[in-house]
Amino acid sequence: MKMGDLKLCLFIALVFVAACSGARNSKLLAAQTTTTMPPSPPPTVRTNIMVATRQSSTQPMQLATLPPPCPEATSTVSPPGRLRAAMKNTSFTQMNAFFDAFLVFFSDEHLSEEPAPEERRLEYISGWDGAGTAAVLAEGGAALWVPSGDVTRAKDTVSCAWIVLDADDPSQPTVAEWVADRIGRAGRVGGDARLTSVLEWQGISTVLQRSGLTLVHVPTLLDQLWAEEPDPARRRPDFSRIVANLHHMEYTGLQWREKVALLRRDINMSGAEAMIVTALDEVAWLLNVRGKDVPTAPLLKAFVIVSLTDVRVYAPPGKLSMPVREALSVYNCYPNSNNNNCTRVNEYTTIYSDLRRLTESKVLIPTAGTFQRGASAAIAMAVPQPKRMYQPSPIIYLKAQKNEAEVKGMHRAHLRDAVAMCTLLSYMEGMMKTGLTELSVAMKVDVTRATQAGYVGVSMATRVAFGPSGAEPDYRATNSTKNRRVFTNSTLVIRSGGQYDEGTTVVTRTLHYGAPTHQMRTAYTTVLRSLAAMSTLQMPSALPAAHIDPVARAPLWAAKQDYPHPTGHGVGAALNRREDPVVIDYRQDTNLHNFREGYFITSEPAWYERAKFGVRLGNVLEVVLRPDGYLGFTEATLLPFEPKLIDKKQLTEYEMKWINAYNDRIRKIVGPELQSQGLLDVYYWMTNKTVHIEPMKMNKPANHGHISVVSWSLVVGVVVFSVFA
C-alpha cells in the first residue's frame, strides 16, 4: 500500500471514532438534562444562553460558565422588583387580573418636556433622569429606550438590571416588539395612558394586539407603589406648593378675556364647540398666569376646558392666588350661569370624569407638533368617541406671534441676560487657574444670572462641555459619569438660558482661554459665518421656515461639515424655551409652517470634531418685516463673540460688516446698562471683545468654498424655494 493511501485510511478511521464518541456524549448529556434541568433564567439571561448555544452547540459545558444573574435584576426590594410584585397583586392592579409587563413613560399628565421631580416615575423605576420609555417584565428582565444622544450616558447611569436600547435606531426593536417577543403569548401589558401621547399609545397597542397582547390603562398602580416606597431616598417628593401669580398686562399686552375670545373664534371655525387645553405653556398664556410647577419654565399645573359659553380651570387645591382668582372672576361664577366672562375652578383630578360628561357635540383634542406633544391618550379616551376632533391647538399660533408688549419684554429679558453673561464671561477669564470643571462653570452661570432683576429661573439645564466633550451634541456633565477639568488647550462650549418676568432667553457661546489651533479657528469662523448667513437672510413670507435651513448650513457643507440637530426653533415669551410651530430643519417634511412677524426663533449652527473639540454658537432672532412684504431677522441676543477664535482671512467683507454692526449694537445697548449697574470692569471687557474688525487688503475668501452670505442666500434660497414651493 502506498503512503498516501495509508494516510487516507487513518484519517477516515479517526473521523469515524470521533463521530461515535460525539453521539455517546450527546445521549449522556440528554439524560443529564432530563433529570437536573435548572429553573428557567430571566429573559435577559435566557437570551445569552441561546446565543452561546448557537455559537457552539458542541460545547455544552459552556452553559455552566455563564456569569450569575445581575443582583439588581433579581432584587425584590428595588423599585423594579416591587413593581413586579405589584403587577401580580390585585390591590395594585385594581382588577381581577395580573400583568405580564408594565410600561413606564417619562413625562407628566401634560406631556411636558421637563417634568417636575414628583412626576419623574421613569427615574424612580430605572434611575434614568432623562427622556425615554421603560418596560418591566413580570418574570424578570427590563429594558430602557432612550434617544441616540443619551445611550452612552444611560448605560453609565442605570444598573445592570437594565438593557439600554437606542430609540432612534430602526434596527433596534421597539418597545412593543421587545415586549411581545419576550411574552410570546396572550397576555396583558399595563401602562399609564396619562403620561404618553395618543399616537404613541395607539402605536404600542396595535403592535401588541398582533401578538395577542392587550394594553391596559392603569393610572394608579405606579403612583401607589411610589407613595409606599420604604426607602426614604427614593420616596416621592412633595408636590410644589408655590401658588401661581398674575402675569401683568405690561408683559402680556392682552387681557385673558381677549385671548379667550380669539381662541373661541378659532374653535368655532374648526367646527368644534369646545377645546381641552393640556399643554402647560398654553394654559399659562391663555390665563395670563405664571407658576413654578416645572423646573425650567414658569408654568402652572392645570387643565382648561374652553367652550363657546364658559371657561373651566382644573388646578390642584390652593394653587391659584387671590389676585389670580379675582382677575379670572372666579368668585361669582356658577354653573349654568350663562356668564362667559368668568372662570369656574374645579379640582385637578376631576378633569377625566368631566370630559366624559361634556354636553358639547364636538371637542377639539390637540394633536402633536414638533415639540408640543398634544393631549395625552387618557385625555383623548375620556372624551366619548363620537365627540373627538383631533387638530393642532390654535393657541400654538396665537402665542408664537408676540404682540408689542411681548416683543418689548423679550428685548428687556435679553438685555438683562446680556449683562449677566458678560459678567460671567469676564469673570471666567480671570479664574482659569482656580481649577474650574464643567459642573462648576455651569453653577457659576446659574448663580450669575440670578443676580439680575426679574430673574425667575433657568430656561434649560445649563450645559458646559470642554474639549472632547464639546464634540458630543447632547453632552451633559454629571458627577457620576463625566465632569472634565477646564484647561486652556481647547474650546469650551456653554449652552444656557434664563427665565425672566419679561421673557425667555437661550444663548450658546464657544470660548478658548489659550492659543487656539488653526483648525479651531477655522471651525469657529465657519460656524460664525453660518450664523451670519441666517441673521442677514431676507425671504418671502410664503417660504416655509424649514426651507431656510440650507442657507445656515451652506458654509459648513462647503467645509464638509454638518450637525445632527435642527438649526433653530421657536422661543416663548416667559414660557417654554422651545415652542411650535416653526422648526428650522431641512429634514422636516410635515412641519412646514411659515414665519410671521413677531416670532422669536433660535439659530444654533455647530461644528463637531469627533473626540477632539466642538464649536457651537446660538442667538435668538426676532422675525421682523422688511420692505415689499419680505421678512428678515434682528438679533435679540446681545453677547460678544470670541475675537481670538475669528480668522478674518476667511470672512467676506459682507460678513465683517455684519459682525461690526452686531458689535456696535452691543456697545450701544448693553454698554449703558453695564455702566448703570456699576460693572465698569465688565464694561471694559465688553468693549475689548467688540473691537471693530478692519477688512484686510485684497481680502479674498479661502479656496475651500467660502463665498458671500448674499451668494449663499440667493443660490440656496432659489434652489430650495423652487424645489419645495
Salt bridges, closest charged atoms under 4 A:
ASP100 OD1 - ARG185 NH2 2.88
GLU109 OE2 - ARG194 NH1 3.58
GLU113 OE2 - ARG577 NH2 3.87
GLU113 OE2 - ARG578 NH2 2.75
GLU114 OE2 - ARG120 NH2 2.76
GLU119 OE1 - ARG121 NH1 2.94
GLU119 OE1 - ARG236 NH2 3.94
GLU119 OE2 - LYS301 NZ 2.90
ASP129 OD1 - ARG153 NH1 3.24
ASP129 OD2 - ARG476 NH2 3.35
GLU139 OE2 - LYS88 NZ 3.33
ASP181 OD2 - ARG182 NH1 3.32
ASP192 OD2 - ARG194 NH2 2.68
GLU200 OE1 - ARG373 NH2 3.32
ASP223 OD1 - ARG121 NE 2.63
ASP223 OD2 - ARG194 NH2 2.97
ASP223 OD1 - ARG236 NH1 3.66
GLU229 OE1 - ARG82 NH1 3.16
ASP266 OD1 - ARG265 NE 3.17
ASP281 OD2 - LYS399 NZ 2.98
ASP293 OD1 - LYS319 NZ 2.75
ASP310 OD2 - ARG312 NE 3.19
ASP310 OD2 - ARG344 NH1 3.00
ASP354 OD1 - ARG357 NH2 2.72
GLU360 OE2 - ARG312 NH2 3.95
GLU404 OE2 - LYS408 NZ 3.41
ASP417 OD1 - ARG449 NE 2.56
GLU429 OE2 - LYS689 NZ 2.73
GLU472 OE2 - LYS482 NZ 3.37
GLU502 OE2 - ARG416 NH2 2.76
ASP549 OD2 - ARG553 NE 2.65
ASP562 OD1 - ARG553 NH1 2.61
GLU579 OE1 - LYS399 NZ 3.07
GLU579 OE2 - LYS402 NZ 2.64
ASP585 OD1 - ARG587 NE 2.81
GLU604 OE2 - HIS569 NE2 3.97
GLU604 OE1 - ARG616 NH2 3.38
GLU622 OE1 - HIS411 NE2 2.81
GLU635 OE1 - ARG665 NH1 3.27
GLU642 OE1 - LYS689 NZ 3.01
GLU655 OE2 - ARG529 NE 2.86
